[in-house]
Amino acid sequence: MRIAVPLKHIHRLLNHGPTTLITTAHGGRRNVMAAAWVMPIDFEPCKLAAVVAADTFTRELLEASNECVLHAPTTAQVDLTYAVGSHSGSDGDKFERFGIATSTASKVGAPLVDGCAAWLECRVLPEPTIQERYDLFVLECVAAWADDTLWRAGEWHFAAGGPRTIHHLKGGLFFATGERHQAARG
């Protein structure tokens, strides 16, 4: 079940550097892509940075709508993540092609991909120079959610053998988030 994550804590959802999915929608069209270069950049208001290449269908919809949803997919979605990162949405609806189940977001028009570990609904903060020069978008998170079986008391709890977030290395090779290790304090 999805539970709300306080906006001041959304950096915790992505600080460990998982591969993300980005969904966009505008004018009756929608898309989903995989993205490795997404990260938190500020606490309040909560901001993130995401690289979305100029020649992608996601970029077209992102610029038209000025909103998106960032997702943290799990190990159960590794094949899906690779597939949506390897095919263009301009060739057809990836949601239909890959049988992707979705839910309606609470504050943006882009859909939520069901089964993820986290969902961050975002609006674009206009930064035309860096968007054009670096393909970098600054996003403000307006609502955030996490799977209650993985997120408790404001942090991730990945059980041994259970679903974990994923990290892309190259050419369809991923690894799963590992074990927790607490540093000595003091």
PyMOL commands that set and color helices and strands:
alter all, ss='L'
color gray80, all
select helices_A, chain A and resi 7-9+11-14+57-65+75-86+89-91+94-97+128-134
alter helices_A, ss='H'
color red, helices_A
select strands_A, chain A and resi 2-4+20-26+29-35+38-42+47-51+67-72+102-103+112-113+118-125+136-147+151-152+155-156+166-170+173-176
alter strands_A, ss='S'
color yellow, strands_A
deselect
rebuild
show_as cartoon
